[in-house]
Amino acid sequence: MDNAASNHTLQKWIPSKLFFEDGNALCQWLYTGDIRFTHPFFAETIGACKQHIYKFNPTYRKSVSDISLIPIWAEGLNTVKPSAFIFHVSRCGSTLATQLLGINERHITLSEVPFFDELLRNQAETDLSVTEFNDIFKAALNFYGQQRTGSETKLFIKTDSWHVLFYKQLRELYPDVPFILLYRDPDEVMRSQQKIRGTQAVPGLINPALFGFDAAVIRQLSLDEYMAKVLERYYTCFLDIIKTDDNAHLVNYCEGPIEIVKKIAAISQTVLDEDDMALINQRAGFHSKHPGQIFAEEKNKTPILEYLYQAAQLYAALEEERKRLT
């Protein structure tokens, strides 16, 4: 182990939860120990860390600070610079891609970190200036991207699907980092959402204003119609980004998990050796959210429903752009 990676007072600690008390923005800190960030979603990693802590220290007391201290406490951390942000439209292979990238222990993978989402969606309530907030966000990411063993060299951040709506802010914070735009046929995304709906697929769980929706209008929509509007918003954002950002890259689920990972690796200048590829090929055949379950994709192409027509048109436009840029 590199001693430089372990001499910081808050080595292996992360700010894990944002909350407000008496008008103050506070964060709860969590010790992660030697637990690797390899769960399908980071919320599961947090759960594993808490379980480990309470198992060996039943009297453990929560550590809390003002969020303004995060940049100060991050000073001196040995951190890995972000290698790529993975934006996605949900149900499009982003979870599996992140897990495949995380097979190599030199790679840190962050899959939908709750604290990042809490910061982004509650920044107006923090009463911080733009500069102060941005400093806090970058410092928080440094805690998550710290070298915990000293061997880590790459950092991949998979966002929540709605974080593409914060694209401009994130691009200003990380102007030189590749942004991966991962998407899928809207009919296939919809069928997956119909089985188990994500946060973005249920009206009201995310402030409709974030999507630019009128609350009164969306109350009149069915769940599927609402999700179609969400997909339209995502595809539109992707189209706007790819036309103006030379460091944004379109990747389609239909290319398959192996090719997706190879593309992300090439874009982020990440070397995957024979051992990496052997493990990636082995893992790619299993379900992203249930690693012990062999993945079997349903093939059930149906005619495009009227409420998906606009999303399908936008998807086709994305495909034209992807093929043009290939």
Order of alpha helices (4+ residues) and beta strands (2+ residues): beta-beta-alpha-beta-alpha-beta-alpha-beta-alpha-alpha-beta-alpha-beta-alpha-alpha-alpha-alpha-beta-alpha-alpha-alpha
